[in-house]
């Protein structure tokens, strides 16, 4: 990681403890395109059962908007990832590094990532990656009805609804995709704060309505990232 920032503390001494929350947000040209969505999801997360402080949320947003964007003396990758680490006491640090694409984008691999993210959400309340499925022009998100969506998933939901597509939720979706069950695997799509919208590389040829929705989600994210 090439750039590091620490959350200010009152006595001026900073020592990050054991990390209990790690957020990875895609950045491009010194900006985090989904920053407002990430901050809303961050506000819904919990550390040791407690919400993050308003001070941490404000520091994270201001650091990205001001320091990261304006301080050109600090090298930041053109296409990178911002990592926010929070310890058990609520102290935080940020760093940046080069973006590395997923080495395996098969439906099985994407489903396993989503299942791992669900396990993380049991501790922090928000999964950083969500498996979705496009079928018959509708979008299914692999989370519970009451779940707060990560930034990438909330963007996908908004894009789908704006197109007039139905959006439903099914927390069993990644498990059905992992088992190779029907449309759950055939139209699998990972919605990730780090990797964006990633369609399974081994997906069968999609029906026109599903293919159009998949293109909307993947290209919509890329356009936002590069703008």
PyMOL commands that set and color helices and strands:
alter all, ss='L'
color gray80, all
select helices_A, chain A and resi 35-44+54-70+107-124+151-162+173-178+182-186+208-226
alter helices_A, ss='H'
color red, helices_A
select strands_A, chain A and resi 3-6+19-28+46-47+50-51+79-87+92-98+129-135+138-141+167-169+188-192+196-199
alter strands_A, ss='S'
color yellow, strands_A
deselect
rebuild
show_as cartoon
